[in-house]
Amino acid sequence: MGEEPFSHVTKLYNEVMKTELRTAGMECIILPRKEADGTAISASRVRSLIHDGKTEEIRSLVPESTYRFFLSPEGQAVAERIRNASEVIHY
């Protein structure tokens, strides 16, 4: 599973999953979060940049296909919903 340095709720979920998997005799491997400029990348960070109209700045944080999606008409519609959202950070 992926490392969770930001969301308290997801971090708790991961801890429970790790315990339950071990109890079931399965190994649990925690994968480090991908980083950009020494900081872990989060979906909340990406959404915040889109919300603030800084779509170009997500390019180094997301796969090229995701970046191209946000430039497409469908992606622009999603970005508009993100820009209109009152809260884009999930805890």
C-alpha positions, -999 to +999 in steps of 0.1 A: +000+000+000+011+036-004+027+056+023+003+083+037+021+114+052-008+138+050-042+124+057-047+113+093-078+092+084-060+074+055-030+068+077-052+052+104-068+031+077-034+019+064-024+010+100-055-011+105-050-028+070-014-036+079-024-052+111-053-072+095-031-084+066-004-096+090-031-113+111-043-131+079-007-142+072+000-118+044+029-095+040+022-058+038+046-036+019+045+002+023+055+020-009+070+055-004+051+084-018+064+099-051+081+132-045+086+164-064+112+189-053+117+170-021+080+170-011+056+141-012+030+146-039-007+146-028-040+147-046-049+176-023-019+196-035-029+189-071-065+199-065-054+231-047-033+241-076-061+235-100-085+254-077-062+284-077-060+283-115-024+271-116-029+241-138+005+244-155+021+238-120+006+203-118+026+192-148+056+181-126+033+164-101+011+142-123+016+117-152+017+134-186-016+117-195-033+133-164-019+167-173-032+163-209-066+153-196-069+186-177-062+204-209-089+185-228-125+197-229-136+170-205-107+178-181-115+215-183-151+207-171-136+188-141-111+216-134-140+241-134-158+220-107-126+220-087-122+257-090-158+262-079-155+239-049-153+255-015-129+228-001-105+207-021-083+193+007-095+161+022-083+149+056 
